[in-house]
Amino acid sequence: MTQTTLLSIELDELPALERGQKFEHSKKPDRVDEDEILTVPRSSLPSMAPSVQIENTPGLRSSNAGVRIGNIFIEEKLLHLVAACVGAFAVGLNDTATGANLPSIQKQYGLTYEVVSLVFLAGFGGYLVSCMISPVLQNKIGTCWVLLIGGVFYAGGSLLIAFAPPFPLVMVGLALLGIGGGFCDTCLASVVAHYEDKRSMNIFYAFFGVGALSSPFVIGGLTKANIPWNRYYWLPFSLEVVIIGFHFVVFRNYEPPSEEVHQRSTMRARLHQISKKKVFWVGIALVNLGFAIVDTLTNWLTSYLIEVKGSEPDASRYQLSMLWAGLTAGRLFFSLPYVHVRDRIGNTVLLALLCGAISVLWVVDTMALDWVVIVLAGFFLGPNTPTILSIVAVRVPPSLKNAAVSITIGKLLSISE
């Protein structure tokens, strides 16, 4: 039996503001009521200690929880954000790799445009499926295990494609990459959504953009050096193996915040609650255009620049990187503490400027101007997705954030394709 120590605390000696009543002195009671007894485990009361430290328990998060390394203390919130950004970087690598490798895949396997376009359906199908079932799995087995499963799928798909198998197996590898990316994206986005901070969401998706702009540079360098396209996939495979271990260490005890009233509700009940919220459907409609344009430009910009604009094969990959450089710059710029833009007006103006930039890219045939317009299009488009996801996340209770973010991303993917 656990030994306990009973501490008697007189209520009239506590600060009055904590009880919400006016402070008044009263006569000390002759006995101690049950409401005035605080039961604390003896093991948590060190001798001669001026205060009692309460360990973090499931469902109870301390504001100063974190990890201490020597004299450096890292808050748990910051540690989760760093881990989320690392995962977003890995997912971003795959987001542009397929489009950048598209001409090489088409050349090696002798495919027509109609057939080669199926590679996007493979990745999209895996991504969509994992986005839709991610909140169910998070509710059943926890965020950490869903992240680990996603990492295994991602690493497995990269390893399969790295050996340049027959085209049907390339499709399988892309589907595995999509499944892994969907699990990681939705899990990590839901973690950041609990911060209810638009700047944190912008930073998270900025690292997604850093990964997306990095892979075309790497692929362009491999193309210029006449290195087979499949060798690229050893990079995401090696990176994901490290990230799997990092995510296990950081998220092994992670539990999302939740209100007590929703702790016992089923996932079906939570999905029903989400469907009743107008902001959920409005968010899907607002960000629809942004997802559609990002997917279209990412998947086909390289081929368009080579076939229509006459760009060199390696230069077209670098131009795709410039699109994501603009996306990343836009997300970082609007995450700065001194930049304040109203959500509704800001998104409307940015989307209008985006339409103007795409029109210039379509009409004007000047190589130097193409570089500038591609960067500007990315800059105007970048803040759209994180801003809308933040708007949705702030307006739903903590217990519904995982499902709201996952389903929003999944719905957007289905619309954009």
Contacts in CASP RR format, 6 or more apart in sequence:
PFRMAT RR
TARGET T0000
AUTHOR 0000-0000-0000
METHOD contacts of the structure
MODEL  1
MTQTTLLSIELDELPALERGQKFEHSKKPDRVDEDEILTVPRSSLPSMAP
SVQIENTPGLRSSNAGVRIGNIFIEEKLLHLVAACVGAFAVGLNDTATGA
NLPSIQKQYGLTYEVVSLVFLAGFGGYLVSCMISPVLQNKIGTCWVLLIG
GVFYAGGSLLIAFAPPFPLVMVGLALLGIGGGFCDTCLASVVAHYEDKRS
MNIFYAFFGVGALSSPFVIGGLTKANIPWNRYYWLPFSLEVVIIGFHFVV
FRNYEPPSEEVHQRSTMRARLHQISKKKVFWVGIALVNLGFAIVDTLTNW
LTSYLIEVKGSEPDASRYQLSMLWAGLTAGRLFFSLPYVHVRDRIGNTVL
LALLCGAISVLWVVDTMALDWVVIVLAGFFLGPNTPTILSIVAVRVPPSL
KNAAVSITIGKLLSISE
2 41 0 8 1.000
2 42 0 8 1.000
3 41 0 8 1.000
3 42 0 8 1.000
4 39 0 8 1.000
4 40 0 8 1.000
4 41 0 8 1.000
4 42 0 8 1.000
5 40 0 8 1.000
5 42 0 8 1.000
5 45 0 8 1.000
6 37 0 8 1.000
6 38 0 8 1.000
6 39 0 8 1.000
7 37 0 8 1.000
7 38 0 8 1.000
7 40 0 8 1.000
8 32 0 8 1.000
8 36 0 8 1.000
8 37 0 8 1.000
9 36 0 8 1.000
9 38 0 8 1.000
10 28 0 8 1.000
10 29 0 8 1.000
10 36 0 8 1.000
11 19 0 8 1.000
11 36 0 8 1.000
12 24 0 8 1.000
12 25 0 8 1.000
12 26 0 8 1.000
15 23 0 8 1.000
16 22 0 8 1.000
16 23 0 8 1.000
16 24 0 8 1.000
40 52 0 8 1.000
44 52 0 8 1.000
44 53 0 8 1.000
44 54 0 8 1.000
44 55 0 8 1.000
45 52 0 8 1.000
54 62 0 8 1.000
56 62 0 8 1.000
56 65 0 8 1.000
58 255 0 8 1.000
59 255 0 8 1.000
59 257 0 8 1.000
59 258 0 8 1.000
61 76 0 8 1.000
61 257 0 8 1.000
64 75 0 8 1.000
65 75 0 8 1.000
65 76 0 8 1.000
66 73 0 8 1.000
66 74 0 8 1.000
66 75 0 8 1.000
66 76 0 8 1.000
66 79 0 8 1.000
67 73 0 8 1.000
67 74 0 8 1.000
67 76 0 8 1.000
67 79 0 8 1.000
68 74 0 8 1.000
77 195 0 8 1.000
79 250 0 8 1.000
80 191 0 8 1.000
80 192 0 8 1.000
80 250 0 8 1.000
80 251 0 8 1.000
80 254 0 8 1.000
81 192 0 8 1.000
81 195 0 8 1.000
81 200 0 8 1.000
81 203 0 8 1.000
81 204 0 8 1.000
83 188 0 8 1.000
83 246 0 8 1.000
83 247 0 8 1.000
83 250 0 8 1.000
83 251 0 8 1.000
84 188 0 8 1.000
84 189 0 8 1.000
84 191 0 8 1.000
84 192 0 8 1.000
84 204 0 8 1.000
85 203 0 8 1.000
85 204 0 8 1.000
85 207 0 8 1.000
86 207 0 8 1.000
86 243 0 8 1.000
86 246 0 8 1.000
87 184 0 8 1.000
87 188 0 8 1.000
87 207 0 8 1.000
87 243 0 8 1.000
87 247 0 8 1.000
88 184 0 8 1.000
88 185 0 8 1.000
88 188 0 8 1.000
88 204 0 8 1.000
88 205 0 8 1.000
88 207 0 8 1.000
88 208 0 8 1.000
88 209 0 8 1.000
88 211 0 8 1.000
89 207 0 8 1.000
89 208 0 8 1.000
89 209 0 8 1.000
89 210 0 8 1.000
89 211 0 8 1.000
89 214 0 8 1.000
90 154 0 8 1.000
90 184 0 8 1.000
90 211 0 8 1.000
90 236 0 8 1.000
90 239 0 8 1.000
90 240 0 8 1.000
90 243 0 8 1.000
91 154 0 8 1.000
91 181 0 8 1.000
91 182 0 8 1.000
91 184 0 8 1.000
91 185 0 8 1.000
91 208 0 8 1.000
92 208 0 8 1.000
92 209 0 8 1.000
92 211 0 8 1.000
92 212 0 8 1.000
92 215 0 8 1.000
93 211 0 8 1.000
93 212 0 8 1.000
93 214 0 8 1.000
93 215 0 8 1.000
93 235 0 8 1.000
93 236 0 8 1.000
93 239 0 8 1.000
94 154 0 8 1.000
94 158 0 8 1.000
94 177 0 8 1.000
94 178 0 8 1.000
94 181 0 8 1.000
94 215 0 8 1.000
94 236 0 8 1.000
95 208 0 8 1.000
95 209 0 8 1.000
95 211 0 8 1.000
95 212 0 8 1.000
95 215 0 8 1.000
95 298 0 8 1.000
96 211 0 8 1.000
96 212 0 8 1.000
96 213 0 8 1.000
96 215 0 8 1.000
96 216 0 8 1.000
96 298 0 8 1.000
96 320 0 8 1.000
96 321 0 8 1.000
96 324 0 8 1.000
97 215 0 8 1.000
97 216 0 8 1.000
97 219 0 8 1.000
97 232 0 8 1.000
97 233 0 8 1.000
97 236 0 8 1.000
98 119 0 8 1.000
98 120 0 8 1.000
98 123 0 8 1.000
98 174 0 8 1.000
98 299 0 8 1.000
99 298 0 8 1.000
99 299 0 8 1.000
99 300 0 8 1.000
99 301 0 8 1.000
99 302 0 8 1.000
99 303 0 8 1.000
99 320 0 8 1.000
100 215 0 8 1.000
100 216 0 8 1.000
100 219 0 8 1.000
100 220 0 8 1.000
100 302 0 8 1.000
100 317 0 8 1.000
100 320 0 8 1.000
101 219 0 8 1.000
101 229 0 8 1.000
101 232 0 8 1.000
102 116 0 8 1.000
102 119 0 8 1.000
102 299 0 8 1.000
102 302 0 8 1.000
102 303 0 8 1.000
103 302 0 8 1.000
103 303 0 8 1.000
103 306 0 8 1.000
103 313 0 8 1.000
104 223 0 8 1.000
104 229 0 8 1.000
105 111 0 8 1.000
105 116 0 8 1.000
105 119 0 8 1.000
105 170 0 8 1.000
105 229 0 8 1.000
106 113 0 8 1.000
106 116 0 8 1.000
108 164 0 8 1.000
108 229 0 8 1.000
109 116 0 8 1.000
109 167 0 8 1.000
109 170 0 8 1.000
111 167 0 8 1.000
118 171 0 8 1.000
119 170 0 8 1.000
119 171 0 8 1.000
119 174 0 8 1.000
120 295 0 8 1.000
120 299 0 8 1.000
120 417 0 8 1.000
121 417 0 8 1.000
122 171 0 8 1.000
122 172 0 8 1.000
122 173 0 8 1.000
122 174 0 8 1.000
122 175 0 8 1.000
123 174 0 8 1.000
123 175 0 8 1.000
123 177 0 8 1.000
123 178 0 8 1.000
124 178 0 8 1.000
124 413 0 8 1.000
124 417 0 8 1.000
125 175 0 8 1.000
125 178 0 8 1.000
126 175 0 8 1.000
126 176 0 8 1.000
126 178 0 8 1.000
126 179 0 8 1.000
126 180 0 8 1.000
126 182 0 8 1.000
127 178 0 8 1.000
127 179 0 8 1.000
127 180 0 8 1.000
127 181 0 8 1.000
127 182 0 8 1.000
127 185 0 8 1.000
127 410 0 8 1.000
127 413 0 8 1.000
128 410 0 8 1.000
128 413 0 8 1.000
128 414 0 8 1.000
128 417 0 8 1.000
129 179 0 8 1.000
130 150 0 8 1.000
130 153 0 8 1.000
130 178 0 8 1.000
130 179 0 8 1.000
130 180 0 8 1.000
130 181 0 8 1.000
130 182 0 8 1.000
130 183 0 8 1.000
130 186 0 8 1.000
131 182 0 8 1.000
131 185 0 8 1.000
131 186 0 8 1.000
131 406 0 8 1.000
131 407 0 8 1.000
131 409 0 8 1.000
131 410 0 8 1.000
131 413 0 8 1.000
132 406 0 8 1.000
132 407 0 8 1.000
132 410 0 8 1.000
134 146 0 8 1.000
134 182 0 8 1.000
134 183 0 8 1.000
134 186 0 8 1.000
134 187 0 8 1.000
134 402 0 8 1.000
134 406 0 8 1.000
135 186 0 8 1.000
135 190 0 8 1.000
135 267 0 8 1.000
135 270 0 8 1.000
135 271 0 8 1.000
135 402 0 8 1.000
135 403 0 8 1.000
135 406 0 8 1.000
135 407 0 8 1.000
136 267 0 8 1.000
137 145 0 8 1.000
137 146 0 8 1.000
137 149 0 8 1.000
137 183 0 8 1.000
138 146 0 8 1.000
138 187 0 8 1.000
138 190 0 8 1.000
138 256 0 8 1.000
138 402 0 8 1.000
138 406 0 8 1.000
139 267 0 8 1.000
139 270 0 8 1.000
139 402 0 8 1.000
142 254 0 8 1.000
142 255 0 8 1.000
143 187 0 8 1.000
143 190 0 8 1.000
143 191 0 8 1.000
143 251 0 8 1.000
143 254 0 8 1.000
143 255 0 8 1.000
143 256 0 8 1.000
143 402 0 8 1.000
144 247 0 8 1.000
144 248 0 8 1.000
144 251 0 8 1.000
144 252 0 8 1.000
144 253 0 8 1.000
144 254 0 8 1.000
146 183 0 8 1.000
146 187 0 8 1.000
147 183 0 8 1.000
147 184 0 8 1.000
147 187 0 8 1.000
147 188 0 8 1.000
147 247 0 8 1.000
147 251 0 8 1.000
148 244 0 8 1.000
148 247 0 8 1.000
148 248 0 8 1.000
149 180 0 8 1.000
149 183 0 8 1.000
150 179 0 8 1.000
150 180 0 8 1.000
150 181 0 8 1.000
150 182 0 8 1.000
150 183 0 8 1.000
150 184 0 8 1.000
151 180 0 8 1.000
151 181 0 8 1.000
151 183 0 8 1.000
151 184 0 8 1.000
151 240 0 8 1.000
151 243 0 8 1.000
151 244 0 8 1.000
151 247 0 8 1.000
152 180 0 8 1.000
152 244 0 8 1.000
153 176 0 8 1.000
153 177 0 8 1.000
153 178 0 8 1.000
153 179 0 8 1.000
153 180 0 8 1.000
153 181 0 8 1.000
153 183 0 8 1.000
154 176 0 8 1.000
154 177 0 8 1.000
154 178 0 8 1.000
154 179 0 8 1.000
154 180 0 8 1.000
154 181 0 8 1.000
154 184 0 8 1.000
154 236 0 8 1.000
154 240 0 8 1.000
155 236 0 8 1.000
155 237 0 8 1.000
155 240 0 8 1.000
155 241 0 8 1.000
155 244 0 8 1.000
156 173 0 8 1.000
156 176 0 8 1.000
156 237 0 8 1.000
157 172 0 8 1.000
157 173 0 8 1.000
157 174 0 8 1.000
157 176 0 8 1.000
157 177 0 8 1.000
157 233 0 8 1.000
157 237 0 8 1.000
158 173 0 8 1.000
158 177 0 8 1.000
158 233 0 8 1.000
158 234 0 8 1.000
158 236 0 8 1.000
158 237 0 8 1.000
158 240 0 8 1.000
159 233 0 8 1.000
159 237 0 8 1.000
160 169 0 8 1.000
160 170 0 8 1.000
160 172 0 8 1.000
160 173 0 8 1.000
160 176 0 8 1.000
161 170 0 8 1.000
161 173 0 8 1.000
161 174 0 8 1.000
161 177 0 8 1.000
161 230 0 8 1.000
161 233 0 8 1.000
162 230 0 8 1.000
162 231 0 8 1.000
162 233 0 8 1.000
162 234 0 8 1.000
162 237 0 8 1.000
163 230 0 8 1.000
164 170 0 8 1.000
164 228 0 8 1.000
164 230 0 8 1.000
177 236 0 8 1.000
182 409 0 8 1.000
185 208 0 8 1.000
185 409 0 8 1.000
186 402 0 8 1.000
186 405 0 8 1.000
186 406 0 8 1.000
186 409 0 8 1.000
186 410 0 8 1.000
188 204 0 8 1.000
189 201 0 8 1.000
189 204 0 8 1.000
189 389 0 8 1.000
189 405 0 8 1.000
189 406 0 8 1.000
189 409 0 8 1.000
190 256 0 8 1.000
190 401 0 8 1.000
190 402 0 8 1.000
190 405 0 8 1.000
190 406 0 8 1.000
191 251 0 8 1.000
191 254 0 8 1.000
191 256 0 8 1.000
192 200 0 8 1.000
192 201 0 8 1.000
192 204 0 8 1.000
193 201 0 8 1.000
193 389 0 8 1.000
193 390 0 8 1.000
193 393 0 8 1.000
193 401 0 8 1.000
193 404 0 8 1.000
193 405 0 8 1.000
194 256 0 8 1.000
194 257 0 8 1.000
194 393 0 8 1.000
194 398 0 8 1.000
194 401 0 8 1.000
195 201 0 8 1.000
196 390 0 8 1.000
196 393 0 8 1.000
196 394 0 8 1.000
197 390 0 8 1.000
198 335 0 8 1.000
198 386 0 8 1.000
198 387 0 8 1.000
198 390 0 8 1.000
198 391 0 8 1.000
199 335 0 8 1.000
199 336 0 8 1.000
199 337 0 8 1.000
200 335 0 8 1.000
201 386 0 8 1.000
201 387 0 8 1.000
201 389 0 8 1.000
201 390 0 8 1.000
201 393 0 8 1.000
202 331 0 8 1.000
202 332 0 8 1.000
202 334 0 8 1.000
202 335 0 8 1.000
202 383 0 8 1.000
202 386 0 8 1.000
202 387 0 8 1.000
203 331 0 8 1.000
203 332 0 8 1.000
203 335 0 8 1.000
204 386 0 8 1.000
205 331 0 8 1.000
205 382 0 8 1.000
205 385 0 8 1.000
205 386 0 8 1.000
206 328 0 8 1.000
206 330 0 8 1.000
206 331 0 8 1.000
206 332 0 8 1.000
206 335 0 8 1.000
209 324 0 8 1.000
209 327 0 8 1.000
209 328 0 8 1.000
209 331 0 8 1.000
210 324 0 8 1.000
210 328 0 8 1.000
211 324 0 8 1.000
212 298 0 8 1.000
212 324 0 8 1.000
212 327 0 8 1.000
212 328 0 8 1.000
213 321 0 8 1.000
213 322 0 8 1.000
213 323 0 8 1.000
213 324 0 8 1.000
213 325 0 8 1.000
213 326 0 8 1.000
213 327 0 8 1.000
213 328 0 8 1.000
214 321 0 8 1.000
215 232 0 8 1.000
216 302 0 8 1.000
216 317 0 8 1.000
216 318 0 8 1.000
216 320 0 8 1.000
216 321 0 8 1.000
216 324 0 8 1.000
217 317 0 8 1.000
217 318 0 8 1.000
217 321 0 8 1.000
218 232 0 8 1.000
218 235 0 8 1.000
219 229 0 8 1.000
219 232 0 8 1.000
219 317 0 8 1.000
220 313 0 8 1.000
220 314 0 8 1.000
220 317 0 8 1.000
220 318 0 8 1.000
221 227 0 8 1.000
221 314 0 8 1.000
221 317 0 8 1.000
222 228 0 8 1.000
222 229 0 8 1.000
222 231 0 8 1.000
222 232 0 8 1.000
223 229 0 8 1.000
223 313 0 8 1.000
223 314 0 8 1.000
223 317 0 8 1.000
224 314 0 8 1.000
256 398 0 8 1.000
256 401 0 8 1.000
256 402 0 8 1.000
257 398 0 8 1.000
258 398 0 8 1.000
258 399 0 8 1.000
259 397 0 8 1.000
259 398 0 8 1.000
259 399 0 8 1.000
262 270 0 8 1.000
262 397 0 8 1.000
262 399 0 8 1.000
262 400 0 8 1.000
263 399 0 8 1.000
265 399 0 8 1.000
267 403 0 8 1.000
270 399 0 8 1.000
270 400 0 8 1.000
270 403 0 8 1.000
271 403 0 8 1.000
271 407 0 8 1.000
273 400 0 8 1.000
274 280 0 8 1.000
274 396 0 8 1.000
274 400 0 8 1.000
274 403 0 8 1.000
274 404 0 8 1.000
274 407 0 8 1.000
277 395 0 8 1.000
277 396 0 8 1.000
277 404 0 8 1.000
279 391 0 8 1.000
279 392 0 8 1.000
279 395 0 8 1.000
279 396 0 8 1.000
280 392 0 8 1.000
280 396 0 8 1.000
280 404 0 8 1.000
280 407 0 8 1.000
280 408 0 8 1.000
283 388 0 8 1.000
283 391 0 8 1.000
283 392 0 8 1.000
283 408 0 8 1.000
284 408 0 8 1.000
284 411 0 8 1.000
284 412 0 8 1.000
284 415 0 8 1.000
286 347 0 8 1.000
286 384 0 8 1.000
286 388 0 8 1.000
287 384 0 8 1.000
287 385 0 8 1.000
287 388 0 8 1.000
287 389 0 8 1.000
287 408 0 8 1.000
287 412 0 8 1.000
288 412 0 8 1.000
288 415 0 8 1.000
288 416 0 8 1.000
289 351 0 8 1.000
289 384 0 8 1.000
290 351 0 8 1.000
290 381 0 8 1.000
290 384 0 8 1.000
290 385 0 8 1.000
290 416 0 8 1.000
291 385 0 8 1.000
291 412 0 8 1.000
291 413 0 8 1.000
291 415 0 8 1.000
291 416 0 8 1.000
292 415 0 8 1.000
292 416 0 8 1.000
293 354 0 8 1.000
293 358 0 8 1.000
293 381 0 8 1.000
294 327 0 8 1.000
294 381 0 8 1.000
294 385 0 8 1.000
294 416 0 8 1.000
295 416 0 8 1.000
295 417 0 8 1.000
296 416 0 8 1.000
297 323 0 8 1.000
297 377 0 8 1.000
298 320 0 8 1.000
298 323 0 8 1.000
298 324 0 8 1.000
301 316 0 8 1.000
301 319 0 8 1.000
301 320 0 8 1.000
301 323 0 8 1.000
301 374 0 8 1.000
302 316 0 8 1.000
302 317 0 8 1.000
302 319 0 8 1.000
302 320 0 8 1.000
303 316 0 8 1.000
305 311 0 8 1.000
305 315 0 8 1.000
305 316 0 8 1.000
305 319 0 8 1.000
305 320 0 8 1.000
305 370 0 8 1.000
306 312 0 8 1.000
306 313 0 8 1.000
306 316 0 8 1.000
309 365 0 8 1.000
309 367 0 8 1.000
309 370 0 8 1.000
311 319 0 8 1.000
311 367 0 8 1.000
311 370 0 8 1.000
319 370 0 8 1.000
319 371 0 8 1.000
319 374 0 8 1.000
322 371 0 8 1.000
322 374 0 8 1.000
322 375 0 8 1.000
323 374 0 8 1.000
323 375 0 8 1.000
323 377 0 8 1.000
323 378 0 8 1.000
324 378 0 8 1.000
325 375 0 8 1.000
326 375 0 8 1.000
326 376 0 8 1.000
326 377 0 8 1.000
326 378 0 8 1.000
326 379 0 8 1.000
326 382 0 8 1.000
327 378 0 8 1.000
327 379 0 8 1.000
327 381 0 8 1.000
327 382 0 8 1.000
328 382 0 8 1.000
329 375 0 8 1.000
329 379 0 8 1.000
330 378 0 8 1.000
330 379 0 8 1.000
330 380 0 8 1.000
330 382 0 8 1.000
330 383 0 8 1.000
331 382 0 8 1.000
331 383 0 8 1.000
331 386 0 8 1.000
333 339 0 8 1.000
333 379 0 8 1.000
333 383 0 8 1.000
334 341 0 8 1.000
334 383 0 8 1.000
334 387 0 8 1.000
343 387 0 8 1.000
343 391 0 8 1.000
347 383 0 8 1.000
347 384 0 8 1.000
347 387 0 8 1.000
347 388 0 8 1.000
350 380 0 8 1.000
350 381 0 8 1.000
350 383 0 8 1.000
350 384 0 8 1.000
351 380 0 8 1.000
351 384 0 8 1.000
353 376 0 8 1.000
353 380 0 8 1.000
354 377 0 8 1.000
354 378 0 8 1.000
354 380 0 8 1.000
354 381 0 8 1.000
357 373 0 8 1.000
357 376 0 8 1.000
357 377 0 8 1.000
357 378 0 8 1.000
357 380 0 8 1.000
358 377 0 8 1.000
360 369 0 8 1.000
360 373 0 8 1.000
361 370 0 8 1.000
361 373 0 8 1.000
361 374 0 8 1.000
361 377 0 8 1.000
364 370 0 8 1.000
364 373 0 8 1.000
389 405 0 8 1.000
389 408 0 8 1.000
389 409 0 8 1.000
392 404 0 8 1.000
392 405 0 8 1.000
392 408 0 8 1.000
393 401 0 8 1.000
393 404 0 8 1.000
393 405 0 8 1.000
396 404 0 8 1.000
END
